[in-house]
Amino acid sequence: IVTTGWTRAMPRDVLDAVDELSSLALGALLVTTVEREGRSARIDLALMEDIVERGDFPVLAAGPVSSYGALSALEDRGVSGIVLGAPLYNGALNPRMVAEEYAA
């Protein structure tokens, strides 16, 4: 777990934090896989699935999502929403196609 603009690491396991947060009335939890962000890596699907299973709240994913396959994989794992930035700006994903496919 990192804070302060990703400059300060906390010596805690993210799943332990999810367990603690489950007692709160959260609207959602935003999870960014910062160790992969900006490195053209894939999002950590196993971690996202574990968080969805452990939490009592919707999970929003942020991080290296750059393909329609990744969007589908996150949806299949129960992720409620995805924050997209660079893939839309750099043309890896078409905003209209994403909106049409995943509109609620």
Rosetta blueprint (number, residue, H / E / L):
1 I L
2 V E
3 T E
4 T L
5 G L
6 W L
7 T L
8 R E
9 A E
10 M L
11 P L
12 R L
13 D L
14 V H
15 L H
16 D H
17 A H
18 V H
19 D H
20 E H
21 L H
22 S L
23 S L
24 L L
25 A L
26 L L
27 G L
28 A L
29 L E
30 L E
31 V E
32 T E
33 T L
34 V L
35 E L
36 R L
37 E L
38 G L
39 R L
40 S L
41 A L
42 R L
43 I L
44 D L
45 L H
46 A H
47 L H
48 M H
49 E H
50 D H
51 I H
52 V H
53 E H
54 R H
55 G L
56 D L
57 F L
58 P L
59 V E
60 L E
61 A E
62 A E
63 G L
64 P L
65 V L
66 S L
67 S L
68 Y H
69 G H
70 A H
71 L H
72 S H
73 A H
74 L H
75 E H
76 D H
77 R L
78 G L
79 V L
80 S L
81 G E
82 I E
83 V E
84 L L
85 G L
86 A H
87 P H
88 L H
89 Y H
90 N L
91 G L
92 A L
93 L L
94 N L
95 P H
96 R H
97 M H
98 V H
99 A H
100 E H
101 E H
102 Y H
103 A L
104 A L
